[in-house]
Amino acid sequence: MQHFSYTPTGVCSQNISFDIKDGKIFNLKFIGGCMGNLCAISKLVEGKDAKEIALILKGNDCRGKGTSCADQLAQAILEALK
């Protein structure tokens, strides 16, 4: 299992951390941000295919910021998969 930590930009969350094992996401945690929504995202993606999750969440916008915590998660996953 590989652990990743990512510092998002342009959003309220300050850090995103997760593990990838066999191409699947585990132990996703956000520091900061809208905790109710981010905890829900963490539960929904647990054990799911990382690339598929990144493709689903990429481009999600929050209040016209051009990004969101979900979009930043997608960026983090894509970077981790390189």
HUDACOR-V165812 format. One record per backbone hydrogen bond with DSSP energy under -1.0 kcal/mol. NH is the residue of the N-H (numbers start at 0). CO is the residue of the C=O. Records with the same first field share a line. If there is no record, write none. Layout:
NH=CO + CO
//
This chain:
1=19
3=17
5=15
13=30
14=30
15=5
16=28
17=3
18=25
19=1
20=23
23=20
24=47
25=18
28=16
30=14
34=32
37=33
38=34
39=35
40=36
41=37
42=38
43=39
44=40
46=24
47=44
49=22
52=48
53=49
54=50
55=51
56=52
57=53
59=56
61=66
64=61
71=67
72=68
73=69
74=70
75=71
76=72
77=73
78=74
79=75
80=76
//
